[in-house]
Amino acid sequence: MEAPILGLRTTVYKVSDINEAKLWYAKAFQVEPYFDEPFYVGFKVAGYELGLVEDDVPAADKTANVIAYWGVENIEQEVKRFIGLGAAEDTIPTNVGGEIVIASVKDPWENVIGLICNPEFELK
């Protein structure tokens, strides 16, 4: 029997200003949205969906209990680039075993964006 879960498809970030967030995420992920409506903005990032939805509840008032990690080649460089775009440092680059390094930043709406450098990762 095949597994009913097919794998990660979409990560959605809730923001208070979807138009401002659309511009910020386009710069941060270096891709323009393919879907742009007042209720949802979607970006295709290396075959995955990054979505934005408007939400008036600040991220700081919510529990950060899930982190989506976006793959990068040079984690220190990407952390600096995100911070240069207005993100805040959340966790510094940390080796979590082997050659795997993770870090996280917070976007201007205080959503956590995980970054991971994992040279062993393969899509199957």
N, C-alpha and C positions, 0 to 999 in steps of 0.2 A: 504494500500500500504506500502510495506517495504521501509525503507530509502535506497537510492542508495549508501550512504557512509557506508562502512562496519567497519570503525574504523582504527586506526593507524596500519600500517604494517611494515614500514621501515623508519629509520632515516639514512641519508647519510651525512658524514663529508668529506669535500674537503681538501686535504693535498698536500703539495709540494713534499713529498717523501713517496710514498705508502709503500715501504718496511720497512722503519723506523717506519712509523705509524702503520703498521701491528703488529710489535713487541710491540710497546707501548700500543696499544689498547688491545692486548692479555693479557698483564700484568694488565692493568687498569680494564678490565672487567672480568678478570680471566676465559677466554674461548679462545680456539684456533679457527681460521677461518675454516669454512666448505667449503668455496669457495675462491680460491686463484689464481687469474689471474692478468696479468699486468694492465688490465683496470678496475678491480673491486675486492675488497676483502670483503667477507661477513662473518659476525658472527651471530650466533643464540644466542640471549640473552633472556632467559625466554620466549621463544615463539615469540619474535620480531626480526626483522632484523636490524643490525647495519652494514652499508656499508661504505667503503672507496673508494674514487675515487681521482685520481691525478688531481691537478689543480695548475697551476703556479701563479695564482693571490693570494697573501697573504690574509688570512682571515681579517687581520687588515684593508685592503683596501675595505672591503665590509661592508654593513650594517648588524648588528646583529639584525634582526627583528623577528626571530623565535627561540624559545628555546624548545628543546625536553627534558622532565624531565624523568630520569630513577629512578625507585623506589628503595629505600634502607631502611633497618631496622634502622640503626644508622647513622644519617646524619653527625654528628660531626666527627665520626670515619672515614667515607668514604671520607669526604672533606680532612682530614689529610692524608689519604692513597693516594688519587689522587695527592695531593701536593708533597708528598714524592716520587712519580713517575715522577715528573717534570711538573705537571700542575701548573698553577698560580691561586690564589684566584681571583674570579670575584665578587661574592656576598656572604656575610657571611650567615650562617644559620639564617633564619628569620621565625618566626611564622606568618602564613598568615590567621589564624583562626582555632579555635578548637585545634586539635592536629596536624595539618598539618604544616610541616616545609619544606621550600625550600632553596636551595643554588645553586651556580653555580661556576664552575672552567673553566679555559681555557686550552685546550690541548697545547702541544708544537707548534702547527700550528695556535694557537689563535682562534680555534673554541670553542664556548661556549657549555659546557656539563652541563645540568641541573640535579640536584639531588633532589628527593622529598621523604619525609617520610610522608606517608598518611595512618594511620592505618585503615581508613574507606574505602579505595579503594577496589572495587571488580570488577572483569571482569564479564560481563553479556553476 
